[in-house]
Amino acid sequence: MRSLIVIALAAGLSLGVVGAVVVGWQGQHAAGGNARDAVSDAGIGHPMFDLDPRDDRALADYATDIFIGRVLDQSGAVGAPTSAPGQELPQSQFAVEVLHVVKGQAAGVVTVNQVGGLDKQAAETMLLEGDALLHPGASALFLVVSIPERGWYQIVAAGYGHRPADDPAQRKALIDRFAQAILPAAGSGASPDTRSLGERI
């Protein structure tokens, strides 16, 4: 196992928007048979969150946009600077076709940024703990924050901010689940305003 590399994020980094700080990367072998592990030999980063990522309402409140989308292709690999000389936090950008909006204004093909990807210096894939790298052809429910200055949507919490939605029943369940999560407190009588963008969900 390679030694732990502590990475302190630079101020103003887009990752700060997602409420997570990477404590470090640690080389580990991913456990076999776990569907969430997309890479068999990856470095794992351990995030700390400013919110409880297991709380749907907290994630939905934090996200500027929630949508079902299909990953078309990886469109970039712009890393983020760190305070460690010569180190950069790997990030991967993906072109995602928005199919159904639960919250926000995302439409058409958008860029989604995921913390993780190929660490050029270590020559291995680095991911945050519990996360799996997006891949072309997959559909997911995305909980993201719009970062206009970067021209992308940042996934809100690694391992929680994108959820598989390849199956129509999965999509419907996720849409219903997060439509409920964005509702105001019980008793308001409000209903969520979700919209399909041309594809049958």
C-alpha positions in Angstrom: 0.0 0.0 0.0 1.5 3.3 -0.9 1.9 6.0 1.7 -0.9 8.4 2.6 -0.6 11.7 0.7 -2.4 14.5 2.5 -4.0 17.0 0.2 -5.2 20.3 1.5 -7.5 22.1 -0.9 -6.8 25.6 -2.1 -9.2 28.3 -1.1 -12.0 29.0 -3.5 -11.8 25.6 -5.0 -15.0 24.4 -6.6 -15.0 21.4 -4.3 -15.6 23.9 -1.4 -19.1 24.4 -2.9 -20.0 20.8 -2.4 -19.3 20.9 1.3 -16.5 18.3 1.3 -12.9 18.4 2.1 -10.6 15.6 1.0 -8.5 14.4 3.9 -6.2 12.2 1.9 -5.7 9.7 -0.8 -4.8 6.2 0.2 -3.9 3.4 -2.2 -6.2 0.5 -1.6 -7.5 -2.5 -3.6 -11.3 -2.1 -4.0 -13.3 -5.0 -2.5 -14.4 -7.4 -5.2 -18.1 -7.8 -5.9 -19.1 -4.3 -4.8 -21.1 -2.7 -7.6 -20.1 0.8 -6.4 -16.4 0.1 -7.1 -15.9 0.9 -10.8 -12.1 0.4 -10.7 -10.4 -2.7 -9.2 -7.2 -0.9 -8.2 -7.9 2.7 -7.2 -6.7 5.2 -4.7 -9.5 6.1 -2.2 -10.0 9.6 -0.8 -11.8 10.1 2.4 -14.2 13.0 2.3 -15.7 15.0 5.2 -19.1 16.6 4.6 -20.8 19.7 6.0 -24.1 17.9 5.7 -25.4 14.4 6.3 -25.2 12.9 2.8 -27.6 10.1 3.9 -30.3 12.7 4.4 -32.3 13.2 1.2 -33.8 16.5 2.4 -30.3 17.9 3.3 -28.9 16.8 -0.1 -32.0 18.2 -2.0 -31.8 21.5 -0.1 -28.1 21.9 -0.8 -28.4 21.0 -4.5 -29.2 23.8 -7.0 -30.3 21.1 -9.5 -31.6 17.6 -9.3 -32.2 15.7 -12.6 -32.1 12.4 -14.3 -29.4 12.3 -17.0 -27.6 10.0 -19.4 -23.8 10.2 -19.5 -22.8 10.7 -23.1 -19.0 10.9 -22.8 -16.1 12.1 -20.7 -15.5 15.6 -21.9 -12.5 16.6 -19.8 -10.1 16.0 -16.9 -9.5 19.4 -15.5 -8.0 18.9 -12.0 -8.1 21.3 -9.1 -5.0 22.9 -7.6 -4.0 22.0 -4.1 -1.6 23.4 -1.5 0.9 20.6 -2.1 3.5 21.6 -4.7 3.0 19.7 -8.0 -0.1 18.0 -6.8 -3.6 18.4 -8.2 -6.9 16.9 -7.1 -8.1 14.7 -10.0 -11.5 15.7 -11.4 -13.4 14.3 -14.4 -16.0 16.2 -16.5 -18.8 14.4 -18.3 -21.3 15.5 -21.0 -24.7 14.5 -19.6 -28.0 14.7 -21.4 -30.7 16.0 -19.0 -33.8 13.8 -19.4 -36.0 14.8 -16.5 -35.7 17.8 -14.1 -36.8 17.4 -10.4 -35.3 20.7 -9.3 -33.5 23.6 -11.0 -33.0 24.8 -14.5 -30.6 22.3 -16.1 -31.6 21.4 -19.7 -30.1 19.9 -22.8 -26.5 18.6 -22.6 -24.6 19.9 -19.5 -21.2 19.3 -18.1 -21.1 17.4 -14.8 -17.9 17.5 -12.7 -16.9 14.6 -10.5 -14.1 14.7 -8.0 -11.9 11.7 -9.0 -10.3 10.4 -12.1 -6.7 9.6 -13.3 -4.1 11.0 -11.0 -1.3 11.7 -13.5 1.5 11.7 -11.0 0.5 8.4 -9.3 -0.7 6.9 -12.7 -3.8 5.4 -11.1 -7.4 6.2 -10.7 -8.3 8.1 -7.6 -11.9 8.2 -6.2 -13.6 9.5 -3.1 -14.6 6.7 -0.7 -17.9 5.1 -1.6 -17.9 6.7 -5.1 -17.8 5.1 -8.6 -16.6 6.9 -11.7 -19.3 7.9 -14.1 -19.2 6.1 -17.5 -20.8 6.7 -20.9 -24.2 5.1 -21.4 -25.2 5.1 -17.8 -28.2 7.0 -16.5 -28.3 8.5 -13.1 -30.2 10.9 -10.8 -27.8 13.8 -10.3 -27.8 16.0 -7.2 -25.5 18.9 -8.3 -24.6 22.5 -7.6 -24.3 24.9 -10.5 -20.8 26.5 -10.8 -21.3 29.1 -13.6 -17.7 30.3 -13.5 -16.5 26.8 -14.4 -19.4 26.1 -16.8 -20.3 22.9 -15.0 -22.5 21.3 -12.4 -20.6 19.9 -9.4 -21.8 16.6 -7.8 -22.8 17.5 -4.2 -21.4 14.5 -2.3 -19.3 11.7 -3.5 -21.1 8.4 -3.3 -24.5 10.1 -2.7 -24.7 12.8 -5.4 -25.3 10.5 -8.4 -27.5 7.4 -8.1 -27.9 4.7 -10.8 -31.1 5.1 -12.8 -30.7 2.8 -15.7 -34.0 0.9 -15.1 -37.3 2.8 -15.6 -38.6 1.6 -12.2 -35.4 3.0 -10.6 -35.9 6.3 -12.3 -39.5 6.6 -11.2 -38.6 5.7 -7.6 -35.7 8.2 -7.5 -37.9 11.0 -9.1 -40.6 10.4 -6.5 -38.2 10.1 -3.7 -36.4 13.4 -4.4 -39.6 15.2 -5.4 -40.8 14.5 -1.9 -37.4 15.6 -0.4 -37.8 19.1 -2.0 -41.3 19.6 -0.6 -41.6 22.2 2.2 -42.4 20.9 5.7 -45.5 18.8 6.0 -48.8 20.7 5.9 -48.0 23.2 3.2 -50.0 21.4 0.5 -47.4 22.2 -2.1 -46.5 19.7 -4.8 -43.1 19.4 -6.6 -42.7 20.8 -10.1 -40.9 18.2 -12.0 -40.6 18.1 -15.8 -39.7 15.5 -18.4 -37.5 16.7 -21.3 -38.8 14.5 -24.1 -37.9 11.0 -23.0 -40.4 8.7 -21.4 -39.3 8.1 -17.8 
